[in-house]
Amino acid sequence: MPLPSKPELSYRVVEAPFTDMLTWVTRKMVTRPDEGAEKQLAQKVGLGSPNPAAQFILRYLRDIVTYPDLNKGWQRAAIKRGKELISNEKIDALISASPPVLANIIAHNLKDKYHLPWLADLPHLWSQNNSYPYSELRRRFDWRLEKRTFAAVDVMTTTAEPLAAKLRSLHPAKPVYAVTHGFDPDTLNLPPARLTDNFTITYTGSFAPVKREPAMLFAALQKLFTDGAMAREQVEVRCYGLPEAWVEEEAAKYNLTGVIRQCGRVSMADAQARQRDSQVLFNPKWHNPQEPGIHSMKIFEYLAARRPILATGPYSDVVDELLAETGAGVCARTVEETAQALEAMYREYLAKGEVTWRGDDAKIGRYSHRAMAGKFAEILNQLTAK
C-alpha cells in the first residue's frame, strides 16, 4: 500500500501501489472527513441516517463490500511484490502485522509458496477484536477465515497476556506470545520540560461513549470544586483529539464548561510536548470487564513523557498492572477514588508548584521500542533456527 507521506526511515520500504475501486467510490461520496462516512453515504443514497432500516441496509452492505478487508484491492499487488522480494533477496522469515487483516492473508499466500517461517503479530485481534466493527453474521465468516489463514502460521504475538489467552483458545495448536507495546526511547522527557503554571490535566486521544469516557474524571472535579478542595481558576483539563459535541455536553452537565478544553487535533510532536509540560496525564480505561487486555498506545507515550498518570475505570486490567509495576501513576475505580487521587496531586502542586514524577525509570525502560524489538528478535531467532 502507498505510504501517506515520505518520512525519513532507517530501513527500506517497498510499496505495492494499487487502484482500489472501493476507495475511489468512497472518495467520491464522502467529502467531509470530520463527519462519519456511513452518515454521508446514507445521505447520498437518499436514506436518512436515523432510519433503522437505512442503518440495517448500510451495515450489511458494508459487511459485504469490505470483506475480508477494506483494502482488499491491495492483495494481488502485495503478493506479486512479495514474490519478487523473496525470489531476489535473502529473506529468512515472514512477519505480518495487522490490521489490516489482509496482511495475514498475503503472508499466508507467501508462506504456502515459499515455506518460510511466519510470525503473525496482532496488536488488535481479528474475529475476537474488542471493538469488532461488523455484524455478528460477518464475525462468523471472519472467524472461519481466521482459522483457515492461521492454520499455516508458525508463531503468533499480541500485546498483552489476556489477548494472548484469547488467541490460544481459538488457535490451540499455535505458540502465542505477549509482546507489549512500547515507546520511542528518543521521545523520553529528558531533560524534563518546563511545566505549566496551572494545574493541568492532559488527555491526548479520542473518547468513546460507554467504552472510554471521561465521566469519572468530570464527576470527581465537580465534587472537588463543590467541596472547596480545589480552586476552579487554577485547574485546566486539555483534551487533544477530534472535538466531540457529547463531551461538551458532559462538561456542561458537571458544571465544568470553561475548565474542560477540547483543543482539537494536533501533530504527534505537539501532543508529546503537551504531555511533557502537563502536571497530570489522564487515561480513561476500557470499560469492559471481559476485556482486561487493552492498554492503548497513549499509556506508553505517557511513560516516555515521565509525568504522573491518572487512569480511571471500574475494572482492573493490564493498565493497573503497568502503573503498579512502573510507579508511573495511579488507577482509580470510583469517583471517590478519583477525587482522592486528584486532591493529593493538587495539594502537592500547591506546596511545590508541581506534581512530582515518581516513576521507576529502569522498569519503564522495559517498555521501550528497543526492548520490544529485542523480544521479537528472540522469537524470530528461535523460529529460524528450527
N, C-alpha and C positions, 0 to 999 in steps of 0.2 A: 504494500500500500504506500502511496506517496506521503512523504512527511509534510506536515502543515507549514514547516519553516525549515531553514537550513542552519541548525545550531552547530557550534564548534564541538566536535566529539573526539575522544581519544581512540575511537575504534571506527571501523569501516561499516557503513550502512549500505546495503544493497536493496534498492527499491524494485517493486514489481507493480508498475502502474497499470491501471485498467480504467475503462469507462463503464460505470455501473448505471444501468438504466433506472434502478430504484432511486439512486442518489440524484440522478438528473430530474426525475419526476418530482421528488421531494423539494428540490431547489426551486422548481417552477411554482410549486403550490404553497410552500412555506416561506414566506417573505419577511416575517418578523421574528428574528432569532430569540427575543426575550419572551415570546409567547408560545405556549405549548403547541407542538406540531399537530397533535390529534385534534385540538380545537380548531386550528386553521384549516385542516383537511375537511373537517365536518362542515365548516362554513363554505368551503369551495364547492362541495357537492350538494349544498342546499339542505344540510341536516343541522338543526340546532343542537349545540353540544349538550344542553341539559336533557335532551330527549333520550330516555333509556334505550329505546330501540336503536337510535343512531349510535350510541355508545357500544351496544352489543355488536352491531354490524362492523363498526370500525375496529373493535378489538379483535374480532376473529379474522377480519381482513388482514390486519397487521400480523396476526399469528401465522397466516398462510404465506403472505408476501415475504416476510423476513425469515422464514425457515430455511436452513437451520441457523442463519445468521444474517444480520443486516448487511454485512459486507460480502455476501456470497459470490458476487462477481469477481472477487479477488482470487478465488480458489485456483482457477486454471493458470493464471499468470504466475501465482506464487509457486505452484508445483513445478511449472516449467523452469523458473529461475532457480529453485532449489535443486532440481536435477542437474542444471548446468554447473552449479557450485560444487556439488558432490562429485561430479564426474571430473572436474578440472582442478580441484583443490583437495588438500588433505583434511577431511572432516572426520573427527573421532566420535562425535555424538550429536544427537538432535535435542534441542530444547524448545518446547512450545510453551508460551505464556499466554494465558487468557484471562479476561476477554481480550479480543473476540474469540469465541469458542471455535471459530473456523480455523484458527491456528492449530488446534488439536487435530482437526480433520486433515489438514495439509500435512502435518507431521506424520499422521497415520499412513497416508499415501506414500510418503518418502521412506518410512520405516519398512513398509511392505515391499518396496522395490529394492532397497539397499541393505536392509537388515542391520542398520546401525543402532547402537544403544539409544534409547529415547527416554528423556526426562520431561514429564508434563508438570508445569507449575501452574497452580490455580489459586491466585490471590483471592479471586471470587469464584465460588463453586459454580457448577454448570446447572444441572437439574435440581440440585439441592440448595441453590442460592437463597440467602436470607431475604433478598428483595427481588425475587423472581418476577420479571415484568409481564409475563404472559399468562394465559388461562391455564387451568388445571388440565384441560384436554391437551394443550400444547406441551405441558410439562411431561405427560406420559410419553409423547413422541421423543422429547429431548432425553428422557430417562433411558429409553431403549437405544437411542443413537449414542449416548454417552457410554453405555455398556459395550456396544459394538466397537466404538472408537478406541476405548482404552483396553480392550482385550489384548492389544499388542504392545501396550506401554510397559517399560521396564521399571520405572520409579515414578512416584507422584509426590509433589510437595504442595503445601499450602502454608498459610501464615500463622496458624495457631493450633494448639493441640485439640481443642473441641472440633474445629473444622476437619482436622486430620482424622478424628474418630468417625465423623460422618462419611468421609471418603472411604475409610476402611470398611464401613458397613455396606457400602454399595459395591466396592471392589475388593473383596476379602483376600483375593489371591495376590494382590499387589502390595509392595512395600510403600508406605506413605510416611513422609517426614514433615515436621513442622519447622519451617524456616521463617522466623518473624520478620516483618517489615523493618526498615531502618531509616536512618537519616544520613544525609551527606555530611561527612566529617568536616568538609570545608565551610559549612554553614554554622559551625559552633560559635556561640556568642562569646568570643574571646578576642580581645579584652571586652568586658561587659559594656554594653551600650548605656548611654545616659537614660535614666528612667523618666517617665512623665511626672509632672508635678502633682497632678490629680491622682486619686485612687482609681486607676484604670483597670477594667476587666475586659480582656480582648478575646474575641472568637473569630477564627478565620475558617470559613466553610459554609455549608448550606444546612439549613434546618429542614426538618420533615415532620409534619403534624403527627403526633402519637409516637412515631418511630424515634425521632431525635429532635427534641424540642426544648425551649428554654424556660418552660413554665416554673420549674422548681427554683431556678435562679431568680426569676421575677418575683415569685411569692416571697422568697427569703428577703429580697431587697425591700419589698413593701413592708414586711414585718419590722425590719431593722430601722427603716425611716420612721414608721409609726411609733416605735418604742423609743425613738431618740438615740439609738445606739450608733447611728451613722448620720453624718451631715450630707444631705442631698446634694448640696452645691459642690461637694468635693468628689463626688462619685460619677464616673462615666463608663458606660458599657459600650464598647465599639464592636460592631459586627461587620466583618468584611466578607462579602458574597452577594449573590443576587438578592436585591431587596424584595421582601415579601409583604403583601398587604396584611396578611393574617398576623405577622409578627408585630406590626404597628398596632393592630387591634388588641393583641395580647398585652403589649406595653401599656396601652390606654386602660385596659381592664384592671391592671395592677397599679394604676396611677403613676406610671413611670415614663410618660411622654416627656421627652427632653433629656432623660437620663439614658435611655436606650437610643443609640445612633446606628442606623443602617448605612454604612459608608459605601456600599456598592462593591463591585468587583475591582480588584487591583492586581498588579503583576505579582508574581511569586516573590520577587525581590522586595517589593513594598510590603507584602503580607509578612514576610520574615522580619523586616525592620520593625513593624508594629508589634510583632510577638516579642522581640527583644527589648523594646522600651516600655512594655506593659508591666504594671505591678503584679497582675494575676492573669493567668490564661484559663479560659473556660472551655470545658469539653463535655457536652451533653452525651451521655452514653446511649447505646441502643436499647430501647425499651421493649425487650422481649426475653422472658426467662428461658425460652427454648433456644436462644442464640447467644451463648456466652463467649463466642469466639471472635467477636467483632472489635477490632482495635480502632480503625480509621487511620489514615495516613497522618492526619494532623497531630496525633498524640506524639508521634516520633519527631515531627518538626518542632513541637513544643519542647521535647527533650533537648534538642540542639539549641533552642532559644535560652535554656537554662533560667527559666522563670517559673515560680510556683504555679502548679496546675490545680484547678478545682474541677473535678469531674462529678457529675450528678446523674443519678438514675437509681431506680428502686431495686435493681437486681445486681447481684455480684457477678463479675465476669473477668475477662483477661485484663481489662484496664485496671481493675483493683489490684490484681497480681503485679502488674507492671509498676504501678506507682508505689506499692508496698516494697517491692524489691529495690527500686532505684532511689526511693526517698524524694521523688520529684514533685509530690503533691499529695492531695487527699481525695478520697471518694466519699460523697455524701449520698445517703439513700433516701432521705426525707427532707422536707422543707426545713424542719427544725435543725437537722444536722448541717444543712447548707448554710443556714443563718449563723450557727455557731462557728463554722469554719470561716465564713466571711468576717464575722465580728473579730475573731482572733487575728486575722490578717490585717484588718483595718486598724486595730489597736497598735499593732506593730508598726504600721505605716505612720500613724500619728506620733509614735515615740521616736522612730528612727528616720522617717522620711521615705522609707521604702519597706517592702516586704522581702525578707531575707530568703535567698536561694539556699536550700539545704540538700540538694540532690547529691548523690554519690557518683562522682564523675567516672570512677573506674567501672562501676556497674552499668552506668549509662553507655559507656564505650562499647559494651557488648552488643548494642543495637545500632552501631554504625554500619554503613554500607560495606565497609571493609570486612567487618565481622560476618555480615550476611554473605558476602562473596566467598569468604573462606569456607562457610558451611556448604555452599553449593559446590565449591571445588572439591571438598572432601567426598561428597556424594558422587560427583562425576568421576573422580579418580577410582572409587570403588567399582563404579559401573563399567568403566572402560577396561579396568584390569581383568574383568571376567571374560 
